Every structure is written in C-alpha cells, then in structure tokens.
C-alpha cells in the first residue's frame, strides 16, 4: 500500500515551497530570455517557470521572482522597455544557458561576458540569440503580482516568430529536431527522452 507524507503549506517557508514545487512540477521548458536595458545593455537569462498562456493572439508568460527584495535584471528591463525575446533553450546551448543563470551584476551583460552571439530582432529592440532554432519577439501585455509579492507573472504577446529551417517545414515545428531542454528539480536538466505517440482526440483551435 502506498503511503503519503502530507505537508500543509500554511506555515511552510518560501525555501521549502520552492524546493517542493521545482521537484513536483517537472519537466519545465526553459525560456532563455534576452532583454535590453534603457541604456542599451543586453541581458540574457534562463527561466523555467514559463509556458504559453494564449493563442489568439499568441502569448507566453514567465514568472520572475525577486532576489533579496530586488528585481532581477530581466524583470527590470521588461518593466522599463516593455519588450523581451524568448529564445528556446536546446541541448546544444545547455552550457551557455546554464552559465547565463549566474548572478551577474547589472553592469555586466551575459552575452558579452560569455560570448553569446546575437542577431537583431525585427520588431522589438532586444536582440535574439543566434544559436537557438526558435526565437519569439514579445511585447509586455500584463504584469501580475502574485502571492506575497515575491513573484510577478509577466505576460507577453508574441509579435514575431523566428524559426530555423532546420526545425520548421513551413507548417509544423519538428520538436525532436529542435532538441529542447527542460528543468527538473535541483541541479538537473533533461532532454526529450522517450517519446510516446497517441492520436489527437481534439482538433486544434481554428479561431
């Protein structure tokens, strides 16, 4: 017989709640976000509390927590400029993605520090990361403070998709060829692993 440990959250610490959520809610896709400060400095950082939240128009959402009561560079830049780019993190970019998650001071841009090659966006000011096969230019739609104020959900409208011809045939994205990575609990990442095929039981939205 399976036995369960029950942990009420009423008096749970922030650290324990974070640890449990990261261990339970997996795998989590990784958004490698590029932003640009008001004075032009480019920032790149990974976030795994991320997903799409709407398709008409297309929208994505990223939860960004504060650090020691201060906004992270990505959050501050999004608030200042209202723009960001979601670059899909892949197996081939894993080491750079992980390195860009270090706590760099605001005056240091990760792309310059780590040698991350950038390419200009077409609509928003923050550039894209050339090594990623999928890049989504976004404009901030909403900011939603959550919980006790440590987290804010940033919802962005995707104003342009950039898709490598190595993973896009003009209609469909080849997820297997894209080789996206995800976060698990603790210091672990994962690739696609075994893939299970089942027929679609509902038609995709048409409107």
N, C-alpha and C positions, 0 to 999 in steps of 0.2 A: 504494500500500500504506500502510495506517495505521501510524504509528509511535507508540509509547507511551513516556512518561517514568515510570520506576519509582522510587518513593520509599519505601524501608523506614522503618518507624516506630520502630525500636528506640531510636535516638538523636535522634528528632525533638523539637523544642521544643514546649512547650504552645501557644505562639502560632501556630506553623506548623500543628500538628494542628487547632487550632480553625479557622483560616482555610480549610484544605482541607475539613474536614467541612461547614462552612457553605456552601462553594461546591458541594460534591458532593451533599449531602442536601437537595434542594430539589424542590418548594416545601415550606415547613414552616408548618403552621397556627399562628396566633398566639393564645395564651391570654392574655387581659387579666385578670390575677388581682387580686381585691380580698381583702385580709386586714385584720384588726383586732388591734392590739397589746393586751397585757393591760390597759393603762391606757386603752384605748378609741380610740386614734388609728387612722384608716383609711388604708391604703396601697393604691395601685393601680399595677401594673407589668406590662409585656408580657414574655412568654416564648415563644420559638418552638421550644424543644426539648420538644415536647409532643404527646401523642396519647392516644387511648383504648386501654386495655390489657385490658379485660374487659367482658362484657355481662351477666353473671349472678352478682352484681349489677353494674350499670354502674360502671365505674371508669375514671379518667383518670390519667395520670402526667405529671409535669413534672420535668425535670432543671434544678436550680438550682445554678449554680457559686458558689463563694465569690469575694470580691473582696479582694485583698491580704490573704488569710488570714482575713477577717472575713465573717460571714454577711450576706447581703443582707436587707433589711427583710422581704421576703416570706417568706423561709425562716425567719427568727427568729420571725415572727408565727405561722407554721404550727406550728412546734415548740412555741411557748408555749400556743397555744389549740387546736390540732388541727383547725382549720376554715379554709376558704377558699371563694371563689366564682370559677369560671371564666366570664368574660364573653367571648363570641365577638367578636373584632375585625372590623370591617367597613370598607368604603370610606368610609362617611360619618363614621366615627370615627377615620380614619387619623391625622389631625394630632394629636389628643389622645393617641392610643395612642403615637405616636412621642415626643411631648413628655414623657409619663409615664415613659419609659425613661431619662431623665436621672438623674444621680447626686445625688439629693436627700438631705440629712442626715436621720437617723432622726426628728428632732423636727418635720419638715415632712411633712404628708400631701399627696400629689399631688392628690386630689380637691378639697381646699380651695384649694390653690395654683393649680390650673388651671381651677377652676370646673366640675368633673365632677359632674353631678347624680346622686345616689344614691337608691336605694329600698330599704326594709327587706327582708331575707330572711324566709323563713317558718320555717326550722328552725335554721339556723346564725346566729351573730352578725354576721359580716362582711356588709355590705350589698352590693347588686347595682348595676350601672351601668345607669341607666335607658335610655340611648341605644342599648344593644345589644339585638338581637332575640332572642338566646339567652343565658340565664344558667343555670349549673349549680351548685347549692349542694353543697359537698363536705365530707366528714369524712375526716381523715387515717386511712389504713389501714396503711400501711407507709412506713418511711424506709429506703432502701438506699444506703449509701455506695458510691461507685464509683471504680474506678481508684486513683489515688494520693491520694485523699481530697479533691480539689478540687471534685468533683461529688457531689451527692446526688440520688437519684431519690425524689420524693415521690408516693406513690400514694394517691389519694383516692377514696372511694366517693361516687358521686353520689346524694345523698339527696332531691333535688328538681330537676326541670327547670322552667324558666320560658321559655315560647315565645310570641313575639308572634303575634297572629292574622294579621299581615301575611305571615308565612312558614310558618304551620302550619295545616293544614286539619282537624286532629283526628286524623290518622293519619300523614301524611308531612310532613317538613320540606322546604320549597322552597329548595334551596340557591342557585339562581340569584337568587331574590328576596332572599335573605339578603345576597348580595354580600360574602362573607368575603374577607379579605386574607391573604396569606402572606408569609413572608420568603424572600428569595433570598440569595445571597452578598453580602457587603459592605453598602453603604448602600441596598440595593434591596428594595422591596416589590413584590407583584404582585396583580392581581385574578384573576378566573376565566379570562379569555381565552377561547380557542376550547374548546368542549366537545364531546367525542366520545361518541356513544351506541352501546352494544353491549348485546345481550340478556344478562340474568343467566343464568349457567350453573349456579348452585347456589342452592337455596332458602335463605333466611335462617334463622338458628337459631330453634328453637321452644321450647327448654328451657334 
